[in-house]
């Protein structure tokens, strides 16, 4: 907590694997961290998102950034444009 108090950060990163299983207690902790980040004027980033339930929950509590295999596996930059175009067409 001293690190948070004494330093400015662009984002607070939440590792969902640390909070597995994705239980009501884990959701309470994640919601609290996202709320704290907003009050500090910092973005919240959740990594380890593997399910639609996790993605929907994070969106509902205002988590601004998410990453992990639910959205797509890591790929070279050369493949990203085609991947993003295919997602846009599906919507």
C-alpha positions as CSV (number, residue, x, y, z in Angstrom):
1,X,0.0,0.0,0.0
2,X,2.9,2.4,0.6
3,X,4.0,1.9,-3.0
4,X,0.5,3.0,-4.2
5,X,0.5,5.9,-1.8
6,X,3.9,7.2,-2.7
7,X,4.0,6.7,-6.4
8,X,2.0,7.6,-9.5
9,X,1.1,4.8,-11.9
10,X,-0.5,4.8,-15.3
11,X,-2.5,1.6,-14.5
12,X,-3.1,-0.9,-11.8
13,X,-2.7,-4.4,-13.2
14,X,-4.9,-7.1,-11.7
15,X,-3.9,-10.7,-12.4
16,X,-7.1,-12.8,-12.4
17,X,-5.1,-16.0,-12.0
18,X,-4.1,-14.7,-8.6
19,X,-7.8,-14.5,-7.7
20,X,-8.8,-18.0,-9.0
21,X,-11.2,-19.4,-8.6
22,X,-13.4,-16.6,-9.9
23,X,-15.6,-16.7,-6.8
24,X,-17.9,-14.0,-5.2
25,X,-15.0,-13.2,-2.8
26,X,-12.6,-12.7,-5.8
27,X,-15.1,-10.5,-7.5
28,X,-15.4,-8.3,-4.4
29,X,-11.6,-7.8,-4.3
30,X,-11.5,-7.0,-8.0
31,X,-14.3,-4.6,-7.8
32,X,-12.6,-2.8,-4.9
33,X,-9.3,-2.6,-6.8
34,X,-11.0,-1.1,-9.8
35,X,-12.9,1.4,-7.6
36,X,-9.6,2.4,-5.9
37,X,-7.9,2.9,-9.2
38,X,-10.7,5.2,-10.4
39,X,-10.5,7.2,-7.2
40,X,-6.8,7.6,-7.6
41,X,-7.2,8.7,-11.2
42,X,-5.5,5.6,-12.5
43,X,-6.6,3.0,-15.1
44,X,-7.4,-0.6,-14.2
45,X,-6.0,-3.4,-16.4
46,X,-7.1,-7.0,-15.8
47,X,-5.0,-9.8,-17.2
48,X,-5.7,-13.5,-17.2
49,X,-9.2,-13.0,-18.7
50,X,-10.2,-16.4,-20.0
51,X,-14.0,-16.5,-20.0
52,X,-17.0,-14.4,-21.1
53,X,-18.2,-14.3,-17.5
54,X,-14.9,-12.7,-16.4
55,X,-15.0,-10.2,-19.4
56,X,-18.6,-9.3,-18.7
57,X,-18.0,-8.8,-15.0
58,X,-15.0,-6.6,-15.6
59,X,-16.9,-4.5,-18.1
60,X,-19.8,-4.1,-15.7
61,X,-17.6,-2.7,-12.9
62,X,-15.8,-0.3,-15.2
63,X,-12.5,-2.0,-15.7
64,X,-11.1,-0.1,-18.7
65,X,-8.6,-2.6,-20.1
66,X,-8.5,-6.4,-20.3
67,X,-6.1,-8.8,-21.9
68,X,-5.6,-12.5,-22.3
69,X,-6.6,-15.5,-24.3
70,X,-10.4,-14.9,-24.2
71,X,-9.8,-12.2,-26.8
72,X,-7.0,-13.8,-28.7
73,X,-3.6,-15.4,-28.3
74,X,-0.4,-13.4,-28.6
75,X,0.5,-12.8,-32.3
76,X,3.1,-11.0,-34.4
77,X,2.3,-7.4,-35.3
78,X,2.0,-8.5,-39.0
79,X,-1.1,-10.6,-38.1
80,X,-2.8,-8.1,-35.8
81,X,-4.5,-6.0,-38.5
82,X,-6.2,-9.0,-40.1
83,X,-7.3,-10.2,-36.7
84,X,-8.8,-6.9,-35.7
85,X,-10.6,-6.6,-39.1
86,X,-12.2,-10.0,-38.6
87,X,-13.4,-9.0,-35.1
88,X,-14.9,-5.8,-36.5
89,X,-16.8,-7.6,-39.2
90,X,-18.3,-10.1,-36.7
91,X,-19.9,-7.2,-34.7
